[in-house]
Amino acid sequence: MAVMIHSKYGYEPPEWVQADARLDKWCKDKKRRAKQHGAFSLEKKRRKQHAKNQKMSLS
């Protein structure tokens, strides 16, 4: 039987631990990139929309 390694997901074979590490790193990078580009930021979208509505109402 393969050696089981304790990871944050429980006891797993070494191959699964490596796969989990790659997936965790990939997800972390995706979130970081999304944050850099302002994706999923509803606050920014509201501010822009609010500014457009104010300009239109002043005219």
mmCIF file as Biopython writes it, N, C-alpha, C and O atoms, coordinates in Angstrom:
data_model
#
loop_
_atom_site.group_PDB
_atom_site.id
_atom_site.type_symbol
_atom_site.label_atom_id
_atom_site.label_alt_id
_atom_site.label_comp_id
_atom_site.label_asym_id
_atom_site.label_entity_id
_atom_site.label_seq_id
_atom_site.pdbx_PDB_ins_code
_atom_site.Cartn_x
_atom_site.Cartn_y
_atom_site.Cartn_z
_atom_site.occupancy
_atom_site.B_iso_or_equiv
_atom_site.auth_seq_id
_atom_site.auth_asym_id
_atom_site.pdbx_PDB_model_num
ATOM 1   N N  . MET A ? 1  ? 0.842   -1.184 0.000   1.0 0.0 1  A 1 
ATOM 2   C CA . MET A ? 1  ? 0.000   0.000  0.000   1.0 0.0 1  A 1 
ATOM 3   C C  . MET A ? 1  ? 0.890   1.251  0.000   1.0 0.0 1  A 1 
ATOM 4   O O  . MET A ? 1  ? 1.945   1.268  0.633   1.0 0.0 1  A 1 
ATOM 5   N N  . ALA A ? 2  ? 0.461   2.280  -0.705  1.0 0.0 2  A 1 
ATOM 6   C CA . ALA A ? 2  ? 1.235   3.513  -0.824  1.0 0.0 2  A 1 
ATOM 7   C C  . ALA A ? 2  ? 1.259   4.253  0.505   1.0 0.0 2  A 1 
ATOM 8   O O  . ALA A ? 2  ? 0.353   4.121  1.328   1.0 0.0 2  A 1 
ATOM 9   N N  . VAL A ? 3  ? 2.303   5.024  0.692   1.0 0.0 3  A 1 
ATOM 10  C CA . VAL A ? 3  ? 2.432   5.847  1.892   1.0 0.0 3  A 1 
ATOM 11  C C  . VAL A ? 3  ? 1.390   6.956  1.816   1.0 0.0 3  A 1 
ATOM 12  O O  . VAL A ? 3  ? 1.252   7.621  0.789   1.0 0.0 3  A 1 
ATOM 13  N N  . MET A ? 4  ? 0.670   7.147  2.893   1.0 0.0 4  A 1 
ATOM 14  C CA . MET A ? 4  ? -0.343  8.195  2.940   1.0 0.0 4  A 1 
ATOM 15  C C  . MET A ? 4  ? 0.256   9.426  3.631   1.0 0.0 4  A 1 
ATOM 16  O O  . MET A ? 4  ? 0.927   9.313  4.657   1.0 0.0 4  A 1 
ATOM 17  N N  . ILE A ? 5  ? 0.005   10.581 3.059   1.0 0.0 5  A 1 
ATOM 18  C CA . ILE A ? 5  ? 0.520   11.839 3.594   1.0 0.0 5  A 1 
ATOM 19  C C  . ILE A ? 5  ? -0.659  12.648 4.118   1.0 0.0 5  A 1 
ATOM 20  O O  . ILE A ? 5  ? -1.711  12.729 3.485   1.0 0.0 5  A 1 
ATOM 21  N N  . HIS A ? 6  ? -0.457  13.248 5.296   1.0 0.0 6  A 1 
ATOM 22  C CA . HIS A ? 6  ? -1.519  14.083 5.873   1.0 0.0 6  A 1 
ATOM 23  C C  . HIS A ? 6  ? -1.437  15.475 5.257   1.0 0.0 6  A 1 
ATOM 24  O O  . HIS A ? 6  ? -0.423  16.162 5.379   1.0 0.0 6  A 1 
ATOM 25  N N  . SER A ? 7  ? -2.508  15.877 4.599   1.0 0.0 7  A 1 
ATOM 26  C CA . SER A ? 7  ? -2.582  17.209 4.001   1.0 0.0 7  A 1 
ATOM 27  C C  . SER A ? 7  ? -3.769  17.931 4.620   1.0 0.0 7  A 1 
ATOM 28  O O  . SER A ? 7  ? -4.419  17.411 5.527   1.0 0.0 7  A 1 
ATOM 29  N N  . LYS A ? 8  ? -4.045  19.120 4.130   1.0 0.0 8  A 1 
ATOM 30  C CA . LYS A ? 8  ? -5.179  19.862 4.688   1.0 0.0 8  A 1 
ATOM 31  C C  . LYS A ? 8  ? -6.523  19.235 4.300   1.0 0.0 8  A 1 
ATOM 32  O O  . LYS A ? 8  ? -7.565  19.600 4.845   1.0 0.0 8  A 1 
ATOM 33  N N  . TYR A ? 9  ? -6.492  18.296 3.360   1.0 0.0 9  A 1 
ATOM 34  C CA . TYR A ? 9  ? -7.715  17.604 2.953   1.0 0.0 9  A 1 
ATOM 35  C C  . TYR A ? 9  ? -7.826  16.216 3.576   1.0 0.0 9  A 1 
ATOM 36  O O  . TYR A ? 9  ? -8.764  15.479 3.271   1.0 0.0 9  A 1 
ATOM 37  N N  . GLY A ? 10 ? -6.887  15.849 4.441   1.0 0.0 10 A 1 
ATOM 38  C CA . GLY A ? 10 ? -6.899  14.530 5.072   1.0 0.0 10 A 1 
ATOM 39  C C  . GLY A ? 10 ? -5.709  13.709 4.608   1.0 0.0 10 A 1 
ATOM 40  O O  . GLY A ? 10 ? -4.741  14.259 4.083   1.0 0.0 10 A 1 
ATOM 41  N N  . TYR A ? 11 ? -5.773  12.412 4.795   1.0 0.0 11 A 1 
ATOM 42  C CA . TYR A ? 11 ? -4.685  11.526 4.375   1.0 0.0 11 A 1 
ATOM 43  C C  . TYR A ? 11 ? -4.882  11.126 2.917   1.0 0.0 11 A 1 
ATOM 44  O O  . TYR A ? 11 ? -5.931  10.610 2.531   1.0 0.0 11 A 1 
ATOM 45  N N  . GLU A ? 12 ? -3.847  11.376 2.118   1.0 0.0 12 A 1 
ATOM 46  C CA . GLU A ? 12 ? -3.923  11.118 0.690   1.0 0.0 12 A 1 
ATOM 47  C C  . GLU A ? 12 ? -2.606  10.539 0.191   1.0 0.0 12 A 1 
ATOM 48  O O  . GLU A ? 12 ? -1.572  10.696 0.839   1.0 0.0 12 A 1 
ATOM 49  N N  . PRO A ? 13 ? -2.641  9.864  -0.968  1.0 0.0 13 A 1 
ATOM 50  C CA . PRO A ? 13 ? -1.387  9.415  -1.590  1.0 0.0 13 A 1 
ATOM 51  C C  . PRO A ? 13 ? -0.582  10.628 -2.078  1.0 0.0 13 A 1 
ATOM 52  O O  . PRO A ? 13 ? -1.156  11.691 -2.313  1.0 0.0 13 A 1 
ATOM 53  N N  . PRO A ? 14 ? 0.715   10.482 -2.230  1.0 0.0 14 A 1 
ATOM 54  C CA . PRO A ? 14 ? 1.557   11.616 -2.652  1.0 0.0 14 A 1 
ATOM 55  C C  . PRO A ? 14 ? 1.119   12.262 -3.974  1.0 0.0 14 A 1 
ATOM 56  O O  . PRO A ? 14 ? 1.214   13.479 -4.126  1.0 0.0 14 A 1 
ATOM 57  N N  . GLU A ? 15 ? 0.647   11.465 -4.917  1.0 0.0 15 A 1 
ATOM 58  C CA . GLU A ? 15 ? 0.210   12.022 -6.203  1.0 0.0 15 A 1 
ATOM 59  C C  . GLU A ? 15 ? -0.958  12.984 -6.020  1.0 0.0 15 A 1 
ATOM 60  O O  . GLU A ? 15 ? -1.017  14.031 -6.665  1.0 0.0 15 A 1 
ATOM 61  N N  . TRP A ? 16 ? -1.881  12.624 -5.143  1.0 0.0 16 A 1 
ATOM 62  C CA . TRP A ? 16 ? -3.042  13.474 -4.904  1.0 0.0 16 A 1 
ATOM 63  C C  . TRP A ? 16 ? -2.652  14.756 -4.190  1.0 0.0 16 A 1 
ATOM 64  O O  . TRP A ? 16 ? -3.217  15.817 -4.454  1.0 0.0 16 A 1 
ATOM 65  N N  . VAL A ? 17 ? -1.687  14.658 -3.288  1.0 0.0 17 A 1 
ATOM 66  C CA . VAL A ? 17 ? -1.213  15.847 -2.578  1.0 0.0 17 A 1 
ATOM 67  C C  . VAL A ? 17 ? -0.595  16.824 -3.576  1.0 0.0 17 A 1 
ATOM 68  O O  . VAL A ? 17 ? -0.827  18.030 -3.497  1.0 0.0 17 A 1 
ATOM 69  N N  . GLN A ? 18 ? 0.195   16.298 -4.517  1.0 0.0 18 A 1 
ATOM 70  C CA . GLN A ? 18 ? 0.796   17.155 -5.543  1.0 0.0 18 A 1 
ATOM 71  C C  . GLN A ? 18 ? -0.275  17.786 -6.429  1.0 0.0 18 A 1 
ATOM 72  O O  . GLN A ? 18 ? -0.195  18.967 -6.766  1.0 0.0 18 A 1 
ATOM 73  N N  . ALA A ? 19 ? -1.268  16.998 -6.798  1.0 0.0 19 A 1 
ATOM 74  C CA . ALA A ? 19 ? -2.353  17.523 -7.637  1.0 0.0 19 A 1 
ATOM 75  C C  . ALA A ? 19 ? -3.135  18.601 -6.889  1.0 0.0 19 A 1 
ATOM 76  O O  . ALA A ? 19 ? -3.485  19.632 -7.464  1.0 0.0 19 A 1 
ATOM 77  N N  . ASP A ? 20 ? -3.404  18.361 -5.614  1.0 0.0 20 A 1 
ATOM 78  C CA . ASP A ? 20 ? -4.111  19.367 -4.808  1.0 0.0 20 A 1 
ATOM 79  C C  . ASP A ? 20 ? -3.302  20.651 -4.707  1.0 0.0 20 A 1 
ATOM 80  O O  . ASP A ? 20 ? -3.862  21.745 -4.781  1.0 0.0 20 A 1 
ATOM 81  N N  . ALA A ? 21 ? -1.996  20.528 -4.539  1.0 0.0 21 A 1 
ATOM 82  C CA . ALA A ? 21 ? -1.133  21.708 -4.444  1.0 0.0 21 A 1 
ATOM 83  C C  . ALA A ? 21 ? -1.165  22.508 -5.741  1.0 0.0 21 A 1 
ATOM 84  O O  . ALA A ? 21 ? -1.232  23.737 -5.719  1.0 0.0 21 A 1 
ATOM 85  N N  . ARG A ? 22 ? -1.118  21.795 -6.882  1.0 0.0 22 A 1 
ATOM 86  C CA . ARG A ? 22 ? -1.184  22.494 -8.174  1.0 0.0 22 A 1 
ATOM 87  C C  . ARG A ? 22 ? -2.530  23.204 -8.342  1.0 0.0 22 A 1 
ATOM 88  O O  . ARG A ? 22 ? -2.575  24.345 -8.801  1.0 0.0 22 A 1 
ATOM 89  N N  . LEU A ? 23 ? -3.605  22.545 -7.978  1.0 0.0 23 A 1 
ATOM 90  C CA . LEU A ? 23 ? -4.932  23.159 -8.104  1.0 0.0 23 A 1 
ATOM 91  C C  . LEU A ? 23 ? -5.083  24.358 -7.171  1.0 0.0 23 A 1 
ATOM 92  O O  . LEU A ? 23 ? -5.634  25.387 -7.563  1.0 0.0 23 A 1 
ATOM 93  N N  . ASP A ? 24 ? -4.598  24.229 -5.946  1.0 0.0 24 A 1 
ATOM 94  C CA . ASP A ? 24 ? -4.671  25.344 -4.997  1.0 0.0 24 A 1 
ATOM 95  C C  . ASP A ? 24 ? -3.890  26.549 -5.517  1.0 0.0 24 A 1 
ATOM 96  O O  . ASP A ? 24 ? -4.350  27.687 -5.426  1.0 0.0 24 A 1 
ATOM 97  N N  . LYS A ? 25 ? -2.701  26.282 -6.063  1.0 0.0 25 A 1 
ATOM 98  C CA . LYS A ? 25 ? -1.879  27.360 -6.610  1.0 0.0 25 A 1 
ATOM 99  C C  . LYS A ? 25 ? -2.581  28.009 -7.800  1.0 0.0 25 A 1 
ATOM 100 O O  . LYS A ? 25 ? -2.573  29.233 -7.933  1.0 0.0 25 A 1 
ATOM 101 N N  . TRP A ? 26 ? -3.184  27.202 -8.659  1.0 0.0 26 A 1 
ATOM 102 C CA . TRP A ? 26 ? -3.891  27.713 -9.833  1.0 0.0 26 A 1 
ATOM 103 C C  . TRP A ? 26 ? -5.073  28.591 -9.411  1.0 0.0 26 A 1 
ATOM 104 O O  . TRP A ? 26 ? -5.277  29.674 -9.961  1.0 0.0 26 A 1 
ATOM 105 N N  . CYS A ? 27 ? -5.851  28.113 -8.429  1.0 0.0 27 A 1 
ATOM 106 C CA . CYS A ? 27 ? -7.007  28.884 -7.949  1.0 0.0 27 A 1 
ATOM 107 C C  . CYS A ? 27 ? -6.569  30.194 -7.318  1.0 0.0 27 A 1 
ATOM 108 O O  . CYS A ? 27 ? -7.187  31.234 -7.548  1.0 0.0 27 A 1 
ATOM 109 N N  . LYS A ? 28 ? -5.516  30.150 -6.533  1.0 0.0 28 A 1 
ATOM 110 C CA . LYS A ? 28 ? -5.004  31.358 -5.892  1.0 0.0 28 A 1 
ATOM 111 C C  . LYS A ? 28 ? -4.567  32.369 -6.939  1.0 0.0 28 A 1 
ATOM 112 O O  . LYS A ? 28 ? -4.831  33.563 -6.800  1.0 0.0 28 A 1 
ATOM 113 N N  . ASP A ? 29 ? -3.899  31.897 -7.988  1.0 0.0 29 A 1 
ATOM 114 C CA . ASP A ? 29 ? -3.448  32.773 -9.058  1.0 0.0 29 A 1 
ATOM 115 C C  . ASP A ? 29 ? -4.638  33.371 -9.812  1.0 0.0 29 A 1 
ATOM 116 O O  . ASP A ? 29 ? -4.625  34.550 -10.167 1.0 0.0 29 A 1 
ATOM 117 N N  . LYS A ? 30 ? -5.660  32.558 -10.054 1.0 0.0 30 A 1 
ATOM 118 C CA . LYS A ? 30 ? -6.860  33.061 -10.750 1.0 0.0 30 A 1 
ATOM 119 C C  . LYS A ? 30 ? -7.526  34.171 -9.947  1.0 0.0 30 A 1 
ATOM 120 O O  . LYS A ? 30 ? -7.925  35.195 -10.501 1.0 0.0 30 A 1 
ATOM 121 N N  . LYS A ? 31 ? -7.643  33.963 -8.642  1.0 0.0 31 A 1 
ATOM 122 C CA . LYS A ? 31 ? -8.257  34.985 -7.788  1.0 0.0 31 A 1 
ATOM 123 C C  . LYS A ? 31 ? -7.421  36.259 -7.772  1.0 0.0 31 A 1 
ATOM 124 O O  . LYS A ? 31 ? -7.963  37.363 -7.812  1.0 0.0 31 A 1 
ATOM 125 N N  . ARG A ? 32 ? -6.096  36.103 -7.713  1.0 0.0 32 A 1 
ATOM 126 C CA . ARG A ? 32 ? -5.209  37.267 -7.692  1.0 0.0 32 A 1 
ATOM 127 C C  . ARG A ? 32 ? -5.337  38.051 -8.997  1.0 0.0 32 A 1 
ATOM 128 O O  . ARG A ? 32 ? -5.423  39.279 -8.984  1.0 0.0 32 A 1 
ATOM 129 N N  . ARG A ? 33 ? -5.348  37.341 -10.115 1.0 0.0 33 A 1 
ATOM 130 C CA . ARG A ? 33 ? -5.464  38.013 -11.411 1.0 0.0 33 A 1 
ATOM 131 C C  . ARG A ? 33 ? -6.826  38.702 -11.556 1.0 0.0 33 A 1 
ATOM 132 O O  . ARG A ? 33 ? -6.912  39.802 -12.102 1.0 0.0 33 A 1 
ATOM 133 N N  . ALA A ? 34 ? -7.869  38.063 -11.073 1.0 0.0 34 A 1 
ATOM 134 C CA . ALA A ? 34 ? -9.200  38.669 -11.159 1.0 0.0 34 A 1 
ATOM 135 C C  . ALA A ? 34 ? -9.259  39.938 -10.317 1.0 0.0 34 A 1 
ATOM 136 O O  . ALA A ? 34 ? -9.873  40.931 -10.708 1.0 0.0 34 A 1 
ATOM 137 N N  . LYS A ? 35 ? -8.619  39.892 -9.171  1.0 0.0 35 A 1 
ATOM 138 C CA . LYS A ? 35 ? -8.610  41.067 -8.296  1.0 0.0 35 A 1 
ATOM 139 C C  . LYS A ? 35 ? -7.833  42.208 -8.945  1.0 0.0 35 A 1 
ATOM 140 O O  . LYS A ? 35 ? -8.241  43.365 -8.844  1.0 0.0 35 A 1 
ATOM 141 N N  . GLN A ? 36 ? -6.725  41.902 -9.607  1.0 0.0 36 A 1 
ATOM 142 C CA . GLN A ? 36 ? -5.917  42.923 -10.268 1.0 0.0 36 A 1 
ATOM 143 C C  . GLN A ? 36 ? -6.696  43.631 -11.361 1.0 0.0 36 A 1 
ATOM 144 O O  . GLN A ? 36 ? -6.559  44.841 -11.535 1.0 0.0 36 A 1 
ATOM 145 N N  . HIS A ? 37 ? -7.508  42.895 -12.097 1.0 0.0 37 A 1 
ATOM 146 C CA . HIS A ? 37 ? -8.230  43.470 -13.227 1.0 0.0 37 A 1 
ATOM 147 C C  . HIS A ? 37 ? -9.613  43.980 -12.853 1.0 0.0 37 A 1 
ATOM 148 O O  . HIS A ? 37 ? -10.362 44.419 -13.726 1.0 0.0 37 A 1 
ATOM 149 N N  . GLY A ? 38 ? -9.961  43.933 -11.595 1.0 0.0 38 A 1 
ATOM 150 C CA . GLY A ? 38 ? -11.231 44.468 -11.152 1.0 0.0 38 A 1 
ATOM 151 C C  . GLY A ? 38 ? -12.421 43.584 -11.461 1.0 0.0 38 A 1 
ATOM 152 O O  . GLY A ? 38 ? -13.561 44.045 -11.407 1.0 0.0 38 A 1 
ATOM 153 N N  . ALA A ? 39 ? -12.182 42.336 -11.779 1.0 0.0 39 A 1 
ATOM 154 C CA . ALA A ? 39 ? -13.293 41.425 -12.056 1.0 0.0 39 A 1 
ATOM 155 C C  . ALA A ? 39 ? -14.034 41.129 -10.765 1.0 0.0 39 A 1 
ATOM 156 O O  . ALA A ? 39 ? -13.428 41.102 -9.694  1.0 0.0 39 A 1 
ATOM 157 N N  . PHE A ? 40 ? -15.282 40.915 -10.851 1.0 0.0 40 A 1 
ATOM 158 C CA . PHE A ? 40 ? -16.147 40.567 -9.724  1.0 0.0 40 A 1 
ATOM 159 C C  . PHE A ? 40 ? -16.252 41.686 -8.699  1.0 0.0 40 A 1 
ATOM 160 O O  . PHE A ? 40 ? -16.621 41.432 -7.553  1.0 0.0 40 A 1 
ATOM 161 N N  . SER A ? 41 ? -15.941 42.901 -9.079  1.0 0.0 41 A 1 
ATOM 162 C CA . SER A ? 41 ? -16.052 44.017 -8.155  1.0 0.0 41 A 1 
ATOM 163 C C  . SER A ? 41 ? -17.328 44.785 -8.470  1.0 0.0 41 A 1 
ATOM 164 O O  . SER A ? 41 ? -17.356 45.612 -9.382  1.0 0.0 41 A 1 
ATOM 165 N N  . LEU A ? 42 ? -18.362 44.511 -7.725  1.0 0.0 42 A 1 
ATOM 166 C CA . LEU A ? 42 ? -19.640 45.179 -7.969  1.0 0.0 42 A 1 
ATOM 167 C C  . LEU A ? 42 ? -19.591 46.637 -7.545  1.0 0.0 42 A 1 
ATOM 168 O O  . LEU A ? 42 ? -20.307 47.468 -8.103  1.0 0.0 42 A 1 
ATOM 169 N N  . GLU A ? 43 ? -18.761 46.956 -6.570  1.0 0.0 43 A 1 
ATOM 170 C CA . GLU A ? 43 ? -18.661 48.327 -6.076  1.0 0.0 43 A 1 
ATOM 171 C C  . GLU A ? 43 ? -18.187 49.275 -7.175  1.0 0.0 43 A 1 
ATOM 172 O O  . GLU A ? 43 ? -18.731 50.370 -7.318  1.0 0.0 43 A 1 
ATOM 173 N N  . LYS A ? 44 ? -17.192 48.875 -7.945  1.0 0.0 44 A 1 
ATOM 174 C CA . LYS A ? 44 ? -16.695 49.717 -9.025  1.0 0.0 44 A 1 
ATOM 175 C C  . LYS A ? 44 ? -17.770 49.938 -10.072 1.0 0.0 44 A 1 
ATOM 176 O O  . LYS A ? 44 ? -17.926 51.046 -10.584 1.0 0.0 44 A 1 
ATOM 177 N N  . LYS A ? 45 ? -18.512 48.886 -10.391 1.0 0.0 45 A 1 
ATOM 178 C CA . LYS A ? 45 ? -19.555 49.009 -11.407 1.0 0.0 45 A 1 
ATOM 179 C C  . LYS A ? 45 ? -20.656 49.953 -10.925 1.0 0.0 45 A 1 
ATOM 180 O O  . LYS A ? 45 ? -21.187 50.736 -11.712 1.0 0.0 45 A 1 
ATOM 181 N N  . ARG A ? 46 ? -20.999 49.885 -9.651  1.0 0.0 46 A 1 
ATOM 182 C CA . ARG A ? 46 ? -22.035 50.769 -9.128  1.0 0.0 46 A 1 
ATOM 183 C C  . ARG A ? 46 ? -21.590 52.219 -9.186  1.0 0.0 46 A 1 
ATOM 184 O O  . ARG A ? 46 ? -22.381 53.097 -9.530  1.0 0.0 46 A 1 
ATOM 185 N N  . ARG A ? 47 ? -20.339 52.479 -8.855  1.0 0.0 47 A 1 
ATOM 186 C CA . ARG A ? 47 ? -19.848 53.855 -8.879  1.0 0.0 47 A 1 
ATOM 187 C C  . ARG A ? 47 ? -19.908 54.424 -10.281 1.0 0.0 47 A 1 
ATOM 188 O O  . ARG A ? 47 ? -20.330 55.566 -10.467 1.0 0.0 47 A 1 
ATOM 189 N N  . LYS A ? 48 ? -19.492 53.642 -11.278 1.0 0.0 48 A 1 
ATOM 190 C CA . LYS A ? 48 ? -19.520 54.123 -12.652 1.0 0.0 48 A 1 
ATOM 191 C C  . LYS A ? 48 ? -20.951 54.380 -13.106 1.0 0.0 48 A 1 
ATOM 192 O O  . LYS A ? 48 ? -21.238 55.390 -13.748 1.0 0.0 48 A 1 
ATOM 193 N N  . GLN A ? 49 ? -21.839 53.460 -12.767 1.0 0.0 49 A 1 
ATOM 194 C CA . GLN A ? 49 ? -23.219 53.615 -13.172 1.0 0.0 49 A 1 
ATOM 195 C C  . GLN A ? 49 ? -23.851 54.812 -12.465 1.0 0.0 49 A 1 
ATOM 196 O O  . GLN A ? 49 ? -24.624 55.558 -13.067 1.0 0.0 49 A 1 
ATOM 197 N N  . HIS A ? 50 ? -23.522 54.992 -11.192 1.0 0.0 50 A 1 
ATOM 198 C CA . HIS A ? 50 ? -24.060 56.101 -10.418 1.0 0.0 50 A 1 
ATOM 199 C C  . HIS A ? 50 ? -23.577 57.429 -11.014 1.0 0.0 50 A 1 
ATOM 200 O O  . HIS A ? 50 ? -24.346 58.387 -11.094 1.0 0.0 50 A 1 
ATOM 201 N N  . ALA A ? 51 ? -22.327 57.487 -11.424 1.0 0.0 51 A 1 
ATOM 202 C CA . ALA A ? 51 ? -21.776 58.683 -12.022 1.0 0.0 51 A 1 
ATOM 203 C C  . ALA A ? 51 ? -22.477 58.987 -13.347 1.0 0.0 51 A 1 
ATOM 204 O O  . ALA A ? 51 ? -22.752 60.149 -13.645 1.0 0.0 51 A 1 
ATOM 205 N N  . LYS A ? 52 ? -22.762 57.977 -14.131 1.0 0.0 52 A 1 
ATOM 206 C CA . LYS A ? 52 ? -23.475 58.187 -15.395 1.0 0.0 52 A 1 
ATOM 207 C C  . LYS A ? 52 ? -24.868 58.746 -15.147 1.0 0.0 52 A 1 
ATOM 208 O O  . LYS A ? 52 ? -25.312 59.645 -15.862 1.0 0.0 52 A 1 
ATOM 209 N N  . ASN A ? 53 ? -25.562 58.224 -14.139 1.0 0.0 53 A 1 
ATOM 210 C CA . ASN A ? 53 ? -26.910 58.697 -13.841 1.0 0.0 53 A 1 
ATOM 211 C C  . ASN A ? 53 ? -26.899 60.142 -13.378 1.0 0.0 53 A 1 
ATOM 212 O O  . ASN A ? 53 ? -27.810 60.898 -13.712 1.0 0.0 53 A 1 
ATOM 213 N N  . GLN A ? 54 ? -25.898 60.540 -12.622 1.0 0.0 54 A 1 
ATOM 214 C CA . GLN A ? 54 ? -25.821 61.924 -12.155 1.0 0.0 54 A 1 
ATOM 215 C C  . GLN A ? 54 ? -25.597 62.869 -13.323 1.0 0.0 54 A 1 
ATOM 216 O O  . GLN A ? 54 ? -26.225 63.926 -13.396 1.0 0.0 54 A 1 
ATOM 217 N N  . LYS A ? 55 ? -24.695 62.495 -14.250 1.0 0.0 55 A 1 
ATOM 218 C CA . LYS A ? 55 ? -24.417 63.351 -15.401 1.0 0.0 55 A 1 
ATOM 219 C C  . LYS A ? 55 ? -25.660 63.511 -16.263 1.0 0.0 55 A 1 
ATOM 220 O O  . LYS A ? 55 ? -25.921 64.599 -16.776 1.0 0.0 55 A 1 
ATOM 221 N N  . MET A ? 56 ? -26.416 62.457 -16.426 1.0 0.0 56 A 1 
ATOM 222 C CA . MET A ? 56 ? -27.596 62.510 -17.265 1.0 0.0 56 A 1 
ATOM 223 C C  . MET A ? 56 ? -28.681 63.358 -16.627 1.0 0.0 56 A 1 
ATOM 224 O O  . MET A ? 56 ? -29.400 64.072 -17.327 1.0 0.0 56 A 1 
ATOM 225 N N  . SER A ? 57 ? -28.808 63.292 -15.318 1.0 0.0 57 A 1 
ATOM 226 C CA . SER A ? 57 ? -29.874 64.034 -14.653 1.0 0.0 57 A 1 
ATOM 227 C C  . SER A ? 57 ? -29.564 65.535 -14.601 1.0 0.0 57 A 1 
ATOM 228 O O  . SER A ? 57 ? -30.488 66.344 -14.518 1.0 0.0 57 A 1 
ATOM 229 N N  . LEU A ? 58 ? -28.290 65.922 -14.648 1.0 0.0 58 A 1 
ATOM 230 C CA . LEU A ? 58 ? -27.922 67.344 -14.632 1.0 0.0 58 A 1 
ATOM 231 C C  . LEU A ? 58 ? -28.199 68.003 -15.963 1.0 0.0 58 A 1 
ATOM 232 O O  . LEU A ? 58 ? -28.429 69.212 -16.002 1.0 0.0 58 A 1 
ATOM 233 N N  . SER A ? 59 ? -28.187 67.279 -17.025 1.0 0.0 59 A 1 
ATOM 234 C CA . SER A ? 59 ? -28.368 67.839 -18.370 1.0 0.0 59 A 1 
ATOM 235 C C  . SER A ? 59 ? -29.789 68.277 -18.586 1.0 0.0 59 A 1 
ATOM 236 O O  . SER A ? 59 ? -30.126 68.773 -19.662 1.0 0.0 59 A 1 
#
